Amino acid sequence: MPLRCAVLDDFQDAALASADWSPVEDRVEIVTFREHISDEDELAGALADFDIVVTLRERVPFPAGLFDRLPRLKLLVASGMRNSVIDHAAAHGLGYWAARHHPVTDLVPLPGADSAASALDAVTPIAERDGGFPTRLARVRGLPTWATSATVTDPDAAHRHLTELVRAATHRYATHGHGEATMLVHAATAPNAVLRVLPALPRPLWAPSLRAAWTASAAVTAMYAPDAPAAYTPPGNPTPEEVVELALEHGDEHVIKLTDTALDVGDERALAAALRSIELSEPLG
């Protein structure tokens, strides 16, 4: 059964003509709504059978109660970088991850490596590590080559390489997370978000998705990596369930996201990375 996507507030009938939907038309049914729906009960009924919802910034409130009434919802897309009418805390509590798009262009290809771990080690940190995300990203001029379009074209190979990248970036956090405890989480969780959604994408998009994930992970590494790694030995040998409890008790969303990714990786080094994030990050409350 194809996924169903609702495009809200398409009052000019512009959505279907403003983008090329053909890559997903055999997998996703697109339904547009011209009239604004302001009543939450009416909105919940209208969207109950949709897996994806596309909304305009600050236009349609998504409070916690609405999320609870949309059991099929897998992806909520909103225009703009911020949206104050979406209850982000409720979304995170239900397992939705927030993400936004920022193009990275004109990068110089630098000597790379055969493995994801070695390629991340080959990333050169930016010289000036001050300022916010856009400022630092603008200073990233080149990244090591890994899993390029010339070497990885097969969708299944792309899946294997992406799995390798998630494992390598998660492991690396244990020894490099002190560079910036919050931002370096994304070096692992960003590619894992792509890995999770990969089966829902057309297979021809798997290899390009791998390259986008590598660019994101490597760029974050360049922007926030420390000058040198620091050895880390986790306290004791907690079970995965105990690590999850510690992360939930800690409360920070980035700690929880990294722990979630560590469970996907599923080995002791990944759990050590989750424990390291708990130690490095300020607990909520």
Secondary structure per residue as TSV (DSSP state, phi and psi in degrees):
chain	resnum	aa	ss	phi	psi
A	1	M	-	360.0	129.9
A	2	P	-	-69.7	155.3
A	3	L	E	-68.9	153.8
A	4	R	E	-116.1	131.5
A	5	C	E	-121.1	125.1
A	6	A	E	-102.4	128.4
A	7	V	E	-107.7	111.2
A	8	L	T	-85.7	153.2
A	9	D	T	55.2	40.3
A	10	D	-	-86.9	62.0
A	11	F	T	-68.7	-15.4
A	12	Q	T	-104.3	7.1
A	13	D	S	53.1	43.8
A	14	A	-	-103.0	-17.4
A	15	A	T	-62.0	-46.6
A	16	L	T	-71.7	-23.6
A	17	A	T	-94.7	-12.0
A	18	S	S	-92.5	-3.2
A	19	A	S	-148.1	159.4
A	20	D	-	-90.9	104.2
A	21	W	-	-90.3	-1.2
A	22	S	G	-59.6	-33.8
A	23	P	G	-62.0	-19.7
A	24	V	G	-120.0	2.8
A	25	E	T	-64.4	-25.0
A	26	D	T	-86.4	-4.0
A	27	R	T	-120.8	-17.9
A	28	V	E	-133.5	128.2
A	29	E	E	-91.1	119.9
A	30	I	E	-96.8	125.9
A	31	V	E	-125.6	124.6
A	32	T	E	-101.7	148.3
A	33	F	-	-117.9	114.5
A	34	R	-	-78.4	-38.4
A	35	E	S	-89.0	136.8
A	36	H	-	-69.8	136.3
A	37	I	-	-111.0	110.2
A	38	S	-	-97.9	-23.3
A	39	D	-	-80.9	126.7
A	40	E	H	-64.1	-39.4
A	41	D	H	-62.7	-44.3
A	42	E	H	-64.5	-39.8
A	43	L	H	-66.1	-42.7
A	44	A	H	-60.7	-40.1
A	45	G	H	-67.8	-39.4
A	46	A	H	-68.4	-32.0
A	47	L	H	-101.7	3.3
A	48	A	T	-59.4	-31.1
A	49	D	T	-102.0	19.4
A	50	F	-	-109.9	143.0
A	51	D	S	-93.1	-26.9
A	52	I	E	-130.5	136.9
A	53	V	E	-128.5	130.9
A	54	V	E	-112.6	124.5
A	55	T	E	-132.8	161.6
A	56	L	-	-87.5	152.5
A	57	R	T	-61.1	132.3
A	58	E	T	60.9	21.1
A	59	R	T	-101.2	-47.5
A	60	V	S	-120.7	115.4
A	61	P	-	-65.8	138.6
A	62	F	B	-122.6	81.7
A	63	P	-	-78.3	174.3
A	64	A	H	-57.5	-40.7
A	65	G	H	-61.8	-33.8
A	66	L	H	-70.8	-42.2
A	67	F	H	-56.2	-41.1
A	68	D	H	-63.6	-24.2
A	69	R	T	-97.2	6.1
A	70	L	-	-121.5	72.8
A	71	P	T	-65.8	-21.2
A	72	R	T	-87.6	-11.8
A	73	L	-	-62.7	123.7
A	74	K	-	-114.7	-27.7
A	75	L	E	-145.3	128.2
A	76	L	E	-117.1	117.9
A	77	V	E	-110.1	128.9
A	78	A	E	-129.6	141.1
A	79	S	S	-73.3	151.4
A	80	G	S	87.6	162.1
A	81	M	S	-82.5	-20.3
A	82	R	-	-138.2	154.6
A	83	N	-	-150.7	103.4
A	84	S	T	-76.5	-11.6
A	85	V	T	-94.3	2.1
A	86	I	B	-97.7	129.6
A	87	D	-	-78.7	92.2
A	88	H	H	-66.4	-34.9
A	89	A	H	-63.7	-42.0
A	90	A	H	-65.5	-40.9
A	91	A	H	-62.4	-45.6
A	92	H	H	-63.9	-38.0
A	93	G	H	-62.9	-28.1
A	94	L	T	-91.0	1.6
A	95	G	T	96.3	8.4
A	96	Y	-	-80.8	137.8
A	97	W	-	-103.5	135.7
A	98	A	-	-88.7	139.8
A	99	A	-	-150.2	157.6
A	100	R	-	-145.1	162.3
A	101	H	-	-100.8	134.9
A	102	H	-	-144.9	116.5
A	103	P	-	-68.6	144.6
A	104	V	-	-123.3	115.1
A	105	T	-	-128.9	166.0
A	106	D	S	57.5	36.9
A	107	L	-	-82.0	139.3
A	108	V	E	-83.8	124.7
A	109	P	E	-70.8	123.8
A	110	L	E	-106.8	161.2
A	111	P	-	-53.5	133.2
A	112	G	-	-111.2	-146.1
A	113	A	-	-155.4	168.7
A	114	D	S	-79.5	-32.0
A	115	S	S	-107.6	157.5
A	116	A	H	-64.3	-40.4
A	117	A	H	-62.3	-44.7
A	118	S	H	-68.6	-34.7
A	119	A	H	-66.7	-39.9
A	120	L	H	-65.4	-37.0
A	121	D	H	-65.3	-26.2
A	122	A	T	-83.0	-7.4
A	123	V	-	-66.2	130.7
A	124	T	-	-92.1	121.4
A	125	P	-	-62.6	146.7
A	126	I	-	-63.8	152.0
A	127	A	S	-71.0	-42.3
A	128	E	-	-105.7	111.0
A	129	R	-	-108.7	61.4
A	130	D	-	-131.2	170.1
A	131	G	S	87.6	173.8
A	132	G	-	-83.6	-173.0
A	133	F	H	-58.2	-51.1
A	134	P	H	-60.8	-37.8
A	135	T	H	-64.2	-45.5
A	136	R	H	-68.4	-40.8
A	137	L	H	-61.2	-36.8
A	138	A	H	-64.1	-19.7
A	139	R	T	-88.4	-7.8
A	140	V	-	-80.2	110.2
A	141	R	-	-103.3	-24.3
A	142	G	E	-156.0	152.6
A	143	L	E	-136.8	150.2
A	144	P	E	-61.9	147.3
A	145	T	-	-82.0	138.8
A	146	W	-	-160.5	137.1
A	147	A	S	51.0	53.1
A	148	T	-	-76.7	171.5
A	149	S	T	-64.0	-21.2
A	150	A	T	-81.3	-23.4
A	151	T	T	-107.2	-25.5
A	152	V	-	-128.3	108.6
A	153	T	-	-123.2	-27.5
A	154	D	S	-72.4	131.9
A	155	P	H	-57.9	-40.5
A	156	D	H	-67.8	-36.0
A	157	A	H	-65.7	-38.2
A	158	A	H	-61.5	-40.8
A	159	H	H	-62.5	-43.3
A	160	R	H	-64.1	-42.7
A	161	H	H	-66.5	-38.0
A	162	L	H	-66.6	-39.8
A	163	T	H	-61.0	-41.1
A	164	E	H	-63.1	-41.2
A	165	L	H	-64.0	-44.2
A	166	V	H	-60.3	-43.3
A	167	R	H	-64.0	-46.0
A	168	A	H	-64.7	-43.6
A	169	A	H	-68.1	-36.2
A	170	T	H	-66.5	-48.5
A	171	H	H	-56.9	-40.3
A	172	R	H	-65.9	-28.1
A	173	Y	H	-59.7	-34.9
A	174	A	H	-58.2	-34.4
A	175	T	H	-106.1	-9.7
A	176	H	H	-125.9	-4.8
A	177	G	G	-62.0	-21.1
A	178	H	G	-67.7	-12.3
A	179	G	G	-61.6	-41.9
A	180	E	-	-166.6	104.0
A	181	A	T	-58.7	-38.8
A	182	T	T	-82.4	-52.6
A	183	M	G	-67.1	-34.7
A	184	L	G	-71.5	-14.5
A	185	V	G	-55.9	-37.4
A	186	H	H	-69.1	-19.9
A	187	A	H	-61.6	-26.4
A	188	A	H	-100.7	-42.5
A	189	T	H	-75.2	-28.8
A	190	A	H	-64.0	-51.7
A	191	P	H	-64.7	-28.9
A	192	N	H	-69.5	-34.4
A	193	A	H	-61.7	-40.6
A	194	V	H	-65.9	-42.2
A	195	L	H	-60.4	-39.5
A	196	R	H	-68.8	-34.6
A	197	V	H	-87.9	-10.9
A	198	L	G	-52.4	-44.7
A	199	P	G	-61.7	-20.9
A	200	A	G	-86.1	-9.1
A	201	L	S	-92.7	152.0
A	202	P	-	-57.8	139.4
A	203	R	G	-57.2	-33.5
A	204	P	G	-62.0	-15.5
A	205	L	G	-91.8	-4.1
A	206	W	H	-67.5	-44.9
A	207	A	H	-66.5	-45.3
A	208	P	H	-60.6	-34.0
A	209	S	H	-65.9	-38.1
A	210	L	H	-59.5	-45.4
A	211	R	H	-67.2	-36.9
A	212	A	H	-64.9	-40.4
A	213	A	H	-65.6	-40.4
A	214	W	H	-63.3	-43.9
A	215	T	H	-59.1	-43.9
A	216	A	H	-64.1	-47.8
A	217	S	H	-64.7	-43.6
A	218	A	H	-69.1	-37.9
A	219	A	H	-65.1	-44.0
A	220	V	H	-61.6	-39.2
A	221	T	H	-61.6	-43.8
A	222	A	H	-64.5	-35.2
A	223	M	H	-76.6	-29.7
A	224	Y	H	-130.3	-0.8
A	225	A	-	-65.6	146.9
A	226	P	-	-74.9	168.9
A	227	D	S	-67.0	-29.7
A	228	A	S	-149.6	150.4
A	229	P	-	-70.9	162.5
A	230	A	-	-129.1	124.4
A	231	A	-	-58.3	143.4
A	232	Y	-	-138.2	128.0
A	233	T	-	-118.0	116.2
A	234	P	-	-66.7	148.4
A	235	P	S	-74.0	119.3
A	236	G	S	70.9	-160.9
A	237	N	-	-138.9	66.7
A	238	P	-	-67.6	153.1
A	239	T	-	-75.4	163.0
A	240	P	H	-54.5	-40.4
A	241	E	H	-63.3	-38.4
A	242	E	H	-69.3	-36.3
A	243	V	H	-65.4	-40.7
A	244	V	H	-60.9	-44.5
A	245	E	H	-60.9	-40.6
A	246	L	H	-64.1	-40.5
A	247	A	H	-66.9	-42.7
A	248	L	H	-66.2	-38.7
A	249	E	H	-65.5	-37.1
A	250	H	H	-62.8	-48.4
A	251	G	-	95.9	-19.1
A	252	D	-	-69.5	133.1
A	253	E	H	-64.4	-32.6
A	254	H	H	-72.3	-37.0
A	255	V	H	-61.2	-43.3
A	256	I	H	-66.1	-40.8
A	257	K	H	-64.7	-42.0
A	258	L	H	-67.4	-38.2
A	259	T	H	-63.0	-41.2
A	260	D	H	-59.0	-44.1
A	261	T	H	-66.5	-39.6
A	262	A	H	-60.8	-36.0
A	263	L	H	-66.4	-36.5
A	264	D	H	-63.3	-41.1
A	265	V	H	-66.7	-47.3
A	266	G	-	78.9	27.8
A	267	D	S	-130.3	174.8
A	268	E	H	-65.6	-36.4
A	269	R	H	-65.8	-35.4
A	270	A	H	-68.2	-42.2
A	271	L	H	-64.2	-34.3
A	272	A	H	-62.9	-38.0
A	273	A	H	-63.8	-41.2
A	274	A	H	-62.1	-43.4
A	275	L	H	-64.0	-36.7
A	276	R	H	-63.6	-40.1
A	277	S	H	-65.4	-34.1
A	278	I	H	-63.9	-40.9
A	279	E	H	-69.9	-37.0
A	280	L	H	-81.6	-26.2
A	281	S	S	-96.9	148.0
A	282	E	-	-74.4	128.2
A	283	P	-	-70.6	151.8
A	284	L	-	-74.7	148.0
A	285	G	-	78.8	360.0
